[in-house]
Amino acid sequence: MAERSTAAVDVADNSGDDPLTAKADTAASDGVAEEQDAADRSAQDGDGERRDGEQPAITAPELHSGHKLARRYRLEECVTRLDGFSSWRAVDEKLRRAVGVHILPADHPRARSVLAAARSSALLGDPRFVQVLDAVEENDVVYVVHEWLPDATELTALLAAGPLEAHDAYQLVSQVSQAMAAAHREGLAHLRLTPSAVLRSSTGQYRIRGLAVNAALRGISADRPQRTDTEAIGALLYAALTKRWPYENDAYGLSGLPKGVGLIPPDQVRAGVHRGLSELAMRALVNDGATASRQEPPCTTPDELAKAVAAMPRIRPPEPDFPTPLEYQRTTYQQGNYGRPQQRPASAATMAVPVPPPPLQSRTGKALKWAVSALLIAALGLGSWQIADKLLDQNSNDKTGETETQTTPGGQSVKKPPKPPQPLRIAGAREYMPHGDGIQLSEVPNAVDDATDTAWVTPQYLGYANFGNLRKRGSGIIVDLGSVQTVRGVDVTMYRSGQTAQALAADEGATDPTGLDDFPHSLSELTKVGDTLTSSLKKPVRTRYVLIRITELPQDGSPGAFRGGISEIKVLG
């Protein structure tokens, strides 16, 4: 009997995944190879033995906690053991970090394809995917080592808490479609893009695990891989909007749609769903005729889906909810019980307490008392006037950019020159991606780490200085100051001289700017610069986001090769 091509659970990369059910449907009309997890599950008894008439399952290598691979990777916990392979949480003792490991026998029928898929995924080097760190055949065992992200959360867990907000769902489909479009341009497909394969980091970035490897472990292939991955992204968006799986079968902890009614648009399943995202999900679910009654063309590739997302009006995050201030409570202060009101029994009657008359004072004492009081009042008035005058002067100086006055040798009072601009604190940075995908996302922190010996460096482009004629709007880095600040200039150390660059600022009220139109304020002209890009503004700009944009790169060694980058960014205020 031919071996089945799928398994019942996803590869557990971060935590122990319970066996998950998946869509049991084969779309013969478009040749997409779908999974039959329910069939696989029913073919195996609870004690791990196949029923009569089934081929015996491949036995996974006998390993245990504490076992070491390559005298380096110490196995800690087995999180999946299925169909001849196992997945472990392990520790890389050389680098002292947690990793994940997939292990299968070297004579496993899918061992060669797993090694090939892992090495291809490692060559991609895209930080939007969980990275493959090692792929080795050793001592009759094949193992694949990958990143372990303890601070990330599976989409499965996020959906268990309820549907995502429109902004979060928008970020999900935008980031995942862009990442998969980049992977397919390199000839790589996922084919197992389920909610447990998508992780969200603490910073809100989505990471995809198991690129090519998850499918290879289960022997999954597809005649039209781009369409398969696009439909999977549509299913993820549908689930994010409705907390329902867009098929009749329940899966991944989500209830399926009612049987016999077909695929219902998300905005008809749940009230308040963003209409644009609802239509986008239907355009991606092309295998089910979801767009038959709509005018928009279906999205059959991740690149088409990413472009459709980019064409939508950007969905901004919701305004933060501030707690309602407590009502003012009048507090009674009583001598002998300061700050705490006295408790009285409900039945006790209010009793008047006689107050003794004040002691008699002499006329001299009264006069002395009034004299001291008058002096104190005069002193307080003089001090208050001096404080108010100083505050007014300081306020005036803040508006003019000057601090205070100084006296010349001739006795004249003149204004002191303004203090030189100082570097502002940078709260975060990200790559400027006007074309939808990044180029060196993992190196962005090098441009804001207060060290000029590290840098964000572009790849080498051939033929044209404008990023090989591939990025006509350029690239660069957007820095986030954390809050709106008064910006008086920039001081940028370039990775190499000869780059055409400029500095721009977003509006004061901007949130999450991404495109060139979101940065209307020019901090410097677009021009070819040397080792540094500096500017000093006569009129400061109030902004939170500053863009350092590069449009043309300098020559990199041989003629026709170009490369550039940014070593350090300082925003002055």
Number of C-alpha atoms within 10 A of each C-alpha: 6 6 11 15 19 22 26 21 21 24 31 26 26 23 19 15 14 13 17 18 22 23 19 16 14 13 12 9 7 13 14 21 20 21 23 19 21 15 14 17 16 12 16 15 10 9 6 12 13 15 12 8 8 13 13 14 14 14 15 17 17 7 12 13 13 13 13 17 17 9 10 15 24 22 23 18 16 20 19 22 19 19 21 18 23 23 24 27 26 25 21 18 13 9 9 10 12 20 24 28 29 25 23 28 23 18 11 19 15 18 22 14 16 26 21 15 24 26 19 18 25 19 11 16 15 19 16 20 23 23 23 26 16 15 20 17 16 12 10 11 17 22 24 22 23 23 19 21 18 12 11 18 19 19 22 20 14 16 20 12 9 14 19 20 15 21 15 18 21 23 20 24 25 21 21 26 27 23 24 27 26 20 21 17 11 13 13 19 25 26 29 27 26 22 25 23 22 22 26 18 14 10 8 12 14 23 24 24 27 27 26 24 28 25 25 25 28 24 18 20 20 17 11 16 21 23 23 30 27 31 27 21 26 27 23 26 30 28 26 27 28 24 24 26 23 30 21 18 17 17 19 23 16 18 16 18 18 13 10 7 8 14 18 15 20 27 18 12 15 13 9 12 19 17 14 15 24 20 18 24 30 28 26 31 26 20 18 15 13 19 21 13 7 11 8 12 12 22 24 21 21 30 21 18 27 23 17 17 22 15 9 12 8 14 15 14 14 10 6 6 6 6 6 6 6 6 6 6 6 6 9 11 12 11 7 7 10 10 11 12 11 11 6 9 7 6 6 7 8 7 6 6 6 6 6 6 6 6 6 6 8 8 9 8 10 10 11 11 11 11 11 10 12 12 11 12 11 11 12 12 12 11 12 12 12 12 12 11 12 12 12 12 14 15 13 14 16 13 9 10 13 15 17 15 14 12 11 9 7 6 8 9 11 11 12 12 12 13 9 9 14 14 16 15 16 18 12 14 20 19 24 26 20 17 16 20 17 20 17 16 18 15 16 22 19 20 28 23 15 13 13 17 11 17 23 25 21 20 13 16 20 18 12 15 24 22 25 18 14 12 15 14 19 21 25 27 25 25 24 19 19 12 14 16 18 17 26 21 24 27 17 21 22 25 24 20 18 18 27 22 23 22 27 21 26 25 18 15 10 14 13 14 19 18 13 17 9 17 19 11 16 16 23 19 13 15 15 17 16 16 15 20 24 19 18 16 15 8 10 15 21 19 21 24 29 25 27 23 22 25 20 26 27 19 21 15 9 8 9 15 18 24 23 27 23 29 26 23 27 20 23 21 20
